[in-house]
Amino acid sequence: MNKKAYDILLFSYYRDAELRGADLILRLINRPDTAELQTNLARHLADETNHAWLWTERIHALGGAPVRIEDGYHRHLRRKAGVPATLLELLALTYVVEERSGKRYEEHATRPDVDADTLKALHEMRVDEDWHLTWVGEALTELGKKEGTEKLSAALARYRAAEAEAFTEMLANEQKALQEIAAGKENGEDPR
């Protein structure tokens, strides 16, 4: 298998997810009316763009360039879940996405072939993902008190179901693309 090409493509999928997550937050950042939510969303936005940069750096360190991902995680998610219309929906969707990001990065960090620089980037992102889950969880708890815990529970359940479908579809596409890279190397071709 061409590990370098494989990693460049995988990191490009991660990078795309971080960029599109940042885009969603940027589009909705002015909806909250409290200083605390504005501050937390701004920091969260900075983290998302930093994560995209960290993946870009890892790709460049491998001697590559980011691959444009046409049908990545957030595009699948948008088709399944739509665009959040309320602050409660935005935060519920963000919480669900952060759960997935954390799990993905945690799983990646346990792979036996992870190099030290990638492990360092994954660790940095996991720390941020933990903070994202904390602040969004706290904000959701407060909103649940105002808007009703049933409404919050329903939003989380809806987004978890949509996210699971979206992730499954995206992962199938990602795995197919990664397998094509592995097959290209085995056939003596350089897919990059």
C-alpha positions as a printed NumPy array, in Angstrom:
array([[  0.   ,   0.   ,   0.   ],
       [  1.136,   3.538,  -0.742],
       [  0.969,   4.829,   2.852],
       [  1.882,   8.385,   1.891],
       [ -0.902,   8.7  ,  -0.7  ],
       [ -3.306,   6.931,   1.668],
       [ -2.531,   9.36 ,   4.504],
       [ -2.775,  12.402,   2.231],
       [ -6.243,  11.366,   1.116],
       [ -7.406,  10.438,   4.629],
       [ -6.061,  13.693,   6.064],
       [ -7.816,  15.535,   3.228],
       [-11.119,  13.988,   4.353],
       [-10.406,  15.111,   7.918],
       [ -9.404,  18.571,   6.676],
       [-12.584,  18.898,   4.633],
       [-14.732,  18.01 ,   7.646],
       [-12.983,  20.626,   9.781],
       [-13.334,  23.322,   7.102],
       [-17.009,  22.619,   6.533],
       [-17.629,  22.54 ,  10.285],
       [-16.   ,  25.953,  10.518],
       [-18.169,  27.169,   7.648],
       [-21.339,  26.098,   9.454],
       [-20.304,  27.849,  12.659],
       [-19.335,  30.979,  10.729],
       [-22.714,  31.099,   8.99 ],
       [-24.574,  30.844,  12.276],
       [-22.263,  32.635,  14.699],
       [-24.354,  35.8  ,  14.941],
       [-27.546,  34.048,  16.037],
       [-26.761,  33.77 ,  19.766],
       [-27.414,  36.896,  21.767],
       [-25.25 ,  36.223,  24.811],
       [-21.623,  37.207,  25.148],
       [-20.728,  33.767,  26.486],
       [-22.171,  31.95 ,  23.458],
       [-20.555,  34.428,  21.094],
       [-17.202,  33.907,  22.814],
       [-17.469,  30.122,  22.819],
       [-18.55 ,  29.994,  19.18 ],
       [-15.657,  32.275,  18.192],
       [-13.154,  30.045,  19.998],
       [-14.791,  26.956,  18.507],
       [-14.526,  28.503,  15.034],
       [-10.847,  29.231,  15.649],
       [-10.294,  25.613,  16.727],
       [-12.008,  24.236,  13.617],
       [ -9.909,  26.357,  11.279],
       [ -6.777,  25.48 ,  13.254],
       [ -7.596,  21.783,  12.897],
       [ -7.94 ,  22.238,   9.135],
       [ -4.548,  23.949,   9.173],
       [ -2.978,  21.138,  11.215],
       [ -4.194,  18.604,   8.622],
       [ -2.904,  20.843,   5.849],
       [  0.496,  20.935,   7.547],
       [  0.531,  17.14 ,   7.915],
       [ -0.319,  16.772,   4.215],
       [  2.458,  19.18 ,   3.225],
       [  4.914,  17.42 ,   5.541],
       [  4.208,  14.241,   3.577],
       [  5.179,  16.096,   0.415],
       [  1.628,  16.37 ,  -0.861],
       [ -1.159,  18.853,  -1.375],
       [ -4.692,  18.672,   0.004],
       [ -7.081,  16.678,  -2.145],
       [-10.408,  18.323,  -2.928],
       [-13.15 ,  16.234,  -1.33 ],
       [-16.309,  16.536,  -3.377],
       [-18.675,  14.537,  -1.198],
       [-17.306,  14.56 ,   2.323],
       [-18.844,  14.201,   5.762],
       [-20.649,  17.549,   6.011],
       [-22.198,  17.262,   2.564],
       [-23.661,  13.888,   3.491],
       [-24.754,  15.329,   6.826],
       [-26.472,  18.304,   5.218],
       [-28.447,  15.992,   2.917],
       [-29.552,  13.873,   5.878],
       [-30.07 ,  16.544,   8.536],
       [-30.541,  19.821,   6.696],
       [-29.288,  23.145,   8.02 ],
       [-30.144,  23.95 ,  11.639],
       [-32.88 ,  26.585,  11.9  ],
       [-32.602,  27.403,  15.608],
       [-29.829,  27.818,  18.123],
       [-30.944,  24.624,  19.857],
       [-30.664,  22.722,  16.571],
       [-27.269,  24.261,  15.791],
       [-25.884,  23.262,  19.156],
       [-27.455,  19.796,  19.052],
       [-25.973,  19.133,  15.618],
       [-22.62 ,  20.546,  16.72 ],
       [-22.61 ,  18.272,  19.764],
       [-23.323,  15.192,  17.651],
       [-20.626,  16.125,  15.123],
       [-18.104,  16.715,  17.904],
       [-18.9  ,  13.291,  19.345],
       [-18.053,  11.751,  15.962],
       [-14.888,  13.815,  15.519],
       [-13.621,  12.792,  18.918],
       [-14.313,   9.111,  18.246],
       [-12.654,   9.259,  14.84 ],
       [ -9.517,  10.943,  16.086],
       [ -9.351,   8.67 ,  19.124],
       [ -9.632,   5.593,  16.903],
       [ -6.986,   6.921,  14.539],
       [ -4.578,   7.543,  17.417],
       [ -4.752,   3.856,  18.405],
       [ -3.577,   2.584,  15.019],
       [ -0.169,   0.917,  15.172],
       [  1.284,   2.8  ,  12.185],
       [  0.618,   6.385,  13.336],
       [  3.723,   8.562,  13.158],
       [  4.677,  10.851,  16.025],
       [  3.727,  14.116,  14.267],
       [  0.274,  12.831,  13.355],
       [ -0.184,  11.532,  16.886],
       [  0.711,  14.964,  18.238],
       [ -1.852,  16.638,  15.947],
       [ -4.512,  14.095,  16.905],
       [ -3.841,  14.684,  20.6  ],
       [ -4.113,  18.461,  20.187],
       [ -7.391,  18.085,  18.342],
       [ -8.773,  15.634,  20.917],
       [ -8.157,  18.186,  23.682],
       [-10.111,  20.753,  21.661],
       [-12.891,  18.259,  20.863],
       [-13.274,  17.532,  24.581],
       [-13.677,  21.257,  25.264],
       [-16.194,  21.555,  22.415],
       [-18.283,  18.769,  23.919],
       [-18.097,  20.411,  27.344],
       [-19.129,  23.918,  26.323],
       [-21.786,  22.801,  23.85 ],
       [-23.167,  20.306,  26.379],
       [-23.428,  23.036,  29.004],
       [-25.115,  25.406,  26.538],
       [-27.571,  22.664,  25.534],
       [-28.415,  21.988,  29.175],
       [-29.252,  25.669,  29.674],
       [-31.306,  25.807,  26.479],
       [-33.081,  22.612,  27.504],
       [-34.169,  24.33 ,  30.714],
       [-35.635,  27.217,  28.689],
       [-37.079,  25.332,  25.717],
       [-37.834,  21.995,  27.332],
       [-35.81 ,  18.845,  27.773],
       [-38.169,  16.958,  25.442],
       [-37.342,  19.362,  22.626],
       [-33.627,  18.988,  23.343],
       [-33.825,  15.19 ,  23.514],
       [-35.767,  15.086,  20.242],
       [-33.219,  17.298,  18.486],
       [-30.296,  15.202,  19.702],
       [-32.04 ,  11.961,  18.688],
       [-32.896,  13.34 ,  15.244],
       [-29.355,  14.553,  14.616],
       [-27.752,  11.38 ,  15.937],
       [-29.866,   9.29 ,  13.561],
       [-29.117,  11.558,  10.584],
       [-25.419,  11.726,  11.481],
       [-25.116,   7.945,  11.738],
       [-26.573,   7.547,   8.239],
       [-24.411,  10.346,   6.841],
       [-21.24 ,   8.965,   8.419],
       [-21.931,   5.465,   7.129],
       [-22.392,   6.776,   3.584],
       [-19.342,   9.039,   3.749],
       [-17.19 ,   6.298,   5.257],
       [-18.111,   3.942,   2.421],
       [-17.027,   6.574,  -0.127],
       [-13.856,   7.301,   1.819],
       [-12.947,   3.618,   2.139],
       [-13.529,   3.058,  -1.572],
       [-11.21 ,   5.95 ,  -2.439],
       [ -8.582,   4.716,   0.019],
       [ -8.796,   1.171,  -1.382],
       [ -8.278,   2.539,  -4.892],
       [ -5.054,   4.15 ,  -3.705],
       [ -3.939,   0.894,  -2.12 ],
       [ -4.773,  -1.018,  -5.331],
       [ -2.939,   1.543,  -7.468],
       [  0.266,   1.02 ,  -5.516],
       [ -0.057,  -2.743,  -5.637],
       [ -0.384,  -2.567,  -9.433],
       [  2.829,  -0.57 ,  -9.639],
       [  0.984,   2.702, -10.299],
       [  1.486,   5.9  ,  -8.366],
       [ -1.982,   7.397,  -7.82 ],
       [ -0.523,  10.754,  -6.708]])
